[in-house]
Amino acid sequence: MDIFLSGSWHHYIIVDKNDLDMFNIFAGPRRTILLTNDVAPSSMYHVSQIPFGGGRSLWWARKTGFFVGWHMQQIIKMGVASILSEQGLAYCDSDVFFVRPFDTAQLNHGGRQRFFRSKLRFTLQNTGNPKYTKAGLEILNLPINEEAKHHTYIDNFVTWHRPTVLALRDHIEKVSGHDWYTHLGGRFAVSEYTLYGLFVDEVAKPRPAVFAESDSLCKTQWNKQSKTEAEVESFCQDLAPHHVAVGVQSFAGVDLNLLKKQLALAISRYSATTKRET
């Protein structure tokens, strides 16, 4: 990020207390380390780390019960809107790395914030994940019609408009009669990106605060599939013009050293180009 990003940006890393020392060394003028305790709603409590769950944190809320892993990621992504002042939020998974220069000004057009959605719309069963779409419709109190068409909104470099996130949370509480996070915690199949997209497209109309784009900024391997060195090289270098980052899911089984090599090559190429230009 420090090498490839330009424009106005600040990086927030949100970690559990036991990981704080590991990440504090990265804090600086453009990077702040936050604790999950500072972001999670005050009525949620950190219970422990799960030793057999890959070190995942176990949280608990009185009205809902336990939260772990996938649930907590979503709570934190939506919860951080309460404590930041920036109008635009961009989320990258920790297994994403940039390979091309990117000006963050491209995420804002005339005060409107970018959000990703698929170019085409699909019937419910043909969306990227029907369970997420159906759950999103139910949470937002929208009608479920198997023949109605919806966009998909899941990506690995996602941008939100912070006031719209707050409006989404308020809407969930209004239609459910519960705290937004407890209403999400009662479900297993929930996608925060799908929730936000459905809210923008089907509830918060018209939407003067955002603009939609269908080109993904990050080329991602979502499935579990190991790769040879040649395949990793091809994946990381054969990019579409709109790709500025690469993401390979941590569970995919791809050798991390091969990905680090591709990141080093991208940095080397960019540094060489910059020197020639100057």
N, C-alpha and C positions, 0 to 999 in steps of 0.2 A: 504493500500500500504506500509506504513512504517513498518508494522509488517511482511508481507508476501513476499515482494519483496527483492531480492538480486541481486548483480551484479552492472553494471554501468548503472545508470538511473537518470533522473531528471524529475520532474513532473511540468508541466506548467498548470496553471488554468487560463482560459481566461474569463473575466467577464465584464459586462457593468460598467460604472463609478459609478452609483448609488448603485452597489453591492460591491464596492471595500472594504469598511470598514468591511463588513461581512466576507470577505475572507482573508484580510491582516494578520489576526492572524495566518494563516496557513503557511505563508511565512517562509523559512528557507534555510539551506544549500542545501537541495534536492528539494526545492519547490519554484517556482517563480510565482507571480501573475501578469498577463498581462491584459491590457485593450483592449477591442475589437477595440477601436479607434487606438491602436498601430498596430493592425494586419490587419484591413480592408484596402483595397486600398485607397489611398489618395483622390480620387475623389468621395468616398462614404461618406455620411454624416448621422450622427445619428440625427433623428428628434425628437423622444419622446418614452416614454413607452406607450403601449396600455393598458389602465386600464381594458378593457373588454376582453382582449386577454391573460389573465393569466400572465400579466406583461411582455409580449414579447416586444422586441425592434423593433421600426420601423426605417428603414434606407432608404436613397434615393440616387440614382445616376442619373445624368442628362440624360445619353443616354438610360437608361433602365426604370427608375421609382422607385417604392418602392420595398424594400426587407423586409421580416419579417420571424422570426421563422426558419422554415426548410431551407429556402434559405440562411439565414445568417450563420447557422451552417456550411453549405457546403463551403461558401466563406471563413469563418474563418479557417476551416480545411485545405483548399488548400492555403490560404494566409499566414499561419504561416510558410510555407516553406521558405519564403523570409527573415524572421528575425531570424531564429535559425541556429545554426552551426552543430548540431548533424546530422549524416547521416541517422539514423533510427528514424522514427516517429511511435509512437503507440497511438491509439485513443481508449479511453473507454468512453462510455456514463456515465453521472453522476449517473445513477441508477444501476451501476455495483459495486459489492464489491468482493474482493478476499477472498477465503475460503481455499486456499492451498498455500504452499510456491512455489515461482516461481523465477527461475534465468533468468534474462533478456538476458543472454548470449545465451539462446535457440532461440532468435529472429535473431541471426546472425550466419551464417555458412561461415567461411572463407572469411569474408568481404561482403558476400551477405546478403541482408535483406529479411526476411520472408514476404510473402503476402498470404492472404487467398483466396482460390477459391474452389468451389465445386469439389468433386471427379469426378462426371459425367458431361457431357455436355448435353444441352437440346435444342430442337428447340425453336424458338423465343417465341411462345405462352406458352411454358412449363417452361420457366425460372422462377425464384422466383418472379419477377415482370416484365412482358413483357414491360410495359410502360417505365420502367427505362432502360431496355436493348435497346429498339428501340431508345429512346432519346440519349443514349450514342453513338450508332452507327451513328446517324445523326450528333451529335456534333463533332465526330471525323472524319466525312466525309468517313465513311466506308459503303460498300454496305449492303442493307437490304434484306435478303433472308429468307423467312418464314421457309424454310427447313434447313437452315444452323444451326449448333449447337454451343452453347455458354455456358461457365461456368456461375455460379452466384458467386457474390463476397461480398455480404452483410453479415456482422457479427457484433457482439457487442464488439469485441476486435480486432481491425484491425491494421495492421502494414504496413507502407509505407517506401520506399526509397526516401529520400528528393530530391536528384538530379533528380529522375524520376518524381516526382511531378512537378518540375520546367520545365522539358521537356514536360510533359503533357500540362501545361499551354501555353508554347510556341507553341505547335502543334495546340491547339485550336485557338490561335490568328492567326496562319499562314493560316489555312484552312477556317476560318470564316471572317478574315479581321477586327475583333473587339477585344477589350480587353476581356480577358478570362472570367472575372466576369460578364461583361455586356452580353456576349453571353449566359452564364448560367442563368442570371437573367431574360431573356426573356421567360423562360420555367418554368412550374409548376412542371412537373414530371421529376425530375433529381435526380440521385443518384451519389454522389461523389465517393463512393466505386466502383460502377459499371463502372464509367468513368475510374478510375485508373486501374481496372482490365482489361477492354477491351483494354486500351492503352498498358499495359504491354504485353498482350497476342497477340494482333492483329496489333499493330503499332510498338512498340519498340522491334522488333525481330532482332537478338537474344537478350536474356536478361541476361547477365552475372552478373548484379548487384542484382538480386533477386532470391529467390527460392520459389516454391509454396508448400503449405500444405493445406490439405482438412479437417483436424481435427480442429473443433472450440475450442478455448481456454476458451470460456465462454458459459455456459448453459443459454439460454435466453427464456423468455416468451414474445413473440411478440404480442400476441392478447389480447384483453380486456376480461379478465375472472377472477373474484374474486376467492379466494381460502380459504378453511378452514385452521385452524392452522395445522392440520395433513397433508393437501395437501402441505402447504408451507414447512413443515419439510421434507416431502418426496422429493419435488422438489429440495431443497437446499442440501440434503444429499445423494440422489441417483445419483451420478455423474459418468460419464465415466472417465477413467484414464487421458484423455487429458484435462479435465475441471479443470481450476484453479480459475475460477471466476463464479459468478452467476449474472444474470441481469434480473430484472422484470420491464418491461416498466412502467413508472410512471402513464400512463393513464389506466393501467390494472385493477385498483380498488382493489389491494391487500393491506391489512393493513400494513402500514410501520413498526409498532411496531413488527409485527411477523417477518419481514425481519431483523430488528435490533437484535432480539433475536437469529436468526440463525447466524448472523455475530458474535455476542458475543460468541456463542457456538463454532464456528470455531476457534476463537482466543484462547478460553480457551483450546481446544484440542491441538492446536499447541504449546501453551505455556507449557502445561503439558508434551508433547512429548519432547520439547527442554530441559526441566529440567531433564528428565530421561536420555537423551543422554549425558548431561554434568555432 
